[in-house]
Amino acid sequence: MKTYTRYSEDFKEQALAKVYNRGNDQSIQDVANDLNICLQTLKTWMKKTKLAIPRGQQSKSIRPQSCRYE
């Protein structure tokens, strides 16, 4: 049977700040590994915070390093 870890809101906020302020040489997976949490957990938190922001206030910028044109 799986056991689930409950993370505090403070921990989640710090984790998300680390993701959004990471350098170009660090991936989301690297941040998850540093925090010893599952990548999918971190991505779920990111999705929830994105949905919580009103549509007009969301940033539409894309990091150029994440765009790959072929």
N, C-alpha and C positions, 0 to 999 in steps of 0.2 A: 504494500500500500504506500502511495506517495505521501510525503509530508510536504507541506507548503510553508514557505517562510514569509512572514509578514514584515514588510519594510515600513519604517516610519515615513511620514510625509517629508520630514526634513532630509532623510537619506535620499528619497526620490528627487527632491528639488536639487540637491547637491549633485546627484548623478546626471540629471538632465543638464545642469549648468556645465558640467564637465564635457558632456557630449556636444553641446552647442558652442562651446568655447575651445574645442580641440583644434590642434594644428592640422595642417594639410597632410602631415606624415602619419597621422593617427586615425584609424578607422573606428567605427562604432564597436566592432568586435573587440578591438584593443581596449577600449574604455570598459566594456563589459568584463573582459578578462581581468583588468586592473582592479575592478570592484568586486570580482568574484561572484558575478551574477550571470544569469542566462541572457544571451543576446536577445531572444524573443521577449523576455520580460522588459528589457530596456526599450525595445521598439514599441511595445504596447504602451508604455508610459509616454513615449514620444507622440504616439498617435492620439492618446487621450488628451494631452496638453494642446495638441493642434486643434482638436475638435472643440476644446473649451474656449479658444480664442474666437471672438466674433469675426465673421467672414471678411469684413472690410479692413480689419487690423492685421490680418495675416501677411507675413512677408512672402513676396513672390520671387525673391531672389534665389538663384541656384548657384551653388559653388561651382566655378568653372572647372575645377579639378574633377568634379564628379560627372561632368558631361564628356562623353566620348563620341566623337563623330567618326563614322566609318565610311 
